[in-house]
Amino acid sequence: MNKVYNKKRLFGAFDLHSNNNHLAIIDREDNRIYRKKLPNQPDVILAELEPYRVHLSGIVVESTFNWYWLVDLLMDEGYRMHLANPAGIQKYKGLKHADDKHDAFWLAHLLRLGILPEGFIYPKQERPVRDLLRKRSHLVRLRTSLINSLQDIIYRNCGCKMGVNSIKAVKENKVEPLFDGQDDLALSGAVSKETIDYLGRQIRQVENAVLDKVKLREEYAKLLSINGVGKILALTIMLETGTIKRFPKVGNYASYCRKVPSHWTSNGKKKGKGNDKNGNTYLAWAFSEAAEMTRRYDEHARRFFNKKAAKTNRMVAHKALAHKLSRATYYIIRDRVDYDPLKLFA
């Protein structure tokens, strides 16, 4: 492979996998200067890049599940890094064969042309606490699934419903008396209740740790003016959003939050759909939670929800309310203003 690269600008890219990667380097004429399959070992990667360091204009890493370590490693070494957004990259057409090395060269080619769809390289120092809040959301979803399951068991066997707060109550076990004298059901209820209580303790432990480590920035503190949004939910939105300046318009932010319908229409007919998973799943969850809580505590939101649900159904109404809140959040953060339900639901 041609390695004449002196006085030429070079463009590199990694096709990253769980235990290996493919490194490709091209010059400004699209000549392939270097390619090699490497293990995911920092010393090996840095040694292979070193001969090309002064000529590399940039290096691309695709936003895979494990990009943190590689991007951090190369940024610390002074390389200019680009995080490729896989959802925005179109595959090259007309090729009969494609593999990992071609993927790496394609990323480098897009960088050279200046048309690489890029993702946001989230600040390294804030990622650990953001991941801690992501673990909290995971625990909350697990607890919710157990609560729903236990509610179904109670309703099927006892003919009555038990509210979420009653199931989560710590001082008094309100589940146990329902299954008195029914050993199998009693065990099922006990196991469910113990696990729910345990997850509740773990969730509180995570929340306390997060509140000790990070504070709401001024513009995000305004989110507390939304009825039903507390510090943890506001911190989740803050850490998942980053700087609001990276979203030029409110529609970009709502789309990133996965609160924009993904379908294509022509002449009033549905012609297909886009990528429903394009965006931030944690923000999608956060605004779903915000919609549920705001509906409970804000009369304007509740009125909007009920009106929408009457015309469609509760799920559509919930999504519409979450979309509204994502748009309101954009302006609250950008303009540093308080939540105004009269303006939002006018």
Summary of the structure (lengths in Angstrom):
residues: 346
radius of gyration: 25.2
end to end distance: 64.7
largest distance: 84.3
contacts: 1008
relative contact order: 0.08
helix: 58%
strand: 12%
